[in-house]
């Protein structure tokens, strides 16, 4: 059986509000300045990216 890996997606407050509006079920379309989906494998790194 394959191991489950949690991926974190750093988001700012505006994107988080859009996610919450979906009932935490979907990500909104990427913004023009977000050319790729950028998940990371650690929560700490996701927090750093979102904060910085």
Secondary structure, 3 states (H helix, E strand, C coil): CCCCCCCEECCCHHHHHHHHHCCCCCCCCCCCCCCCCCEECCHHHHHHHHHC
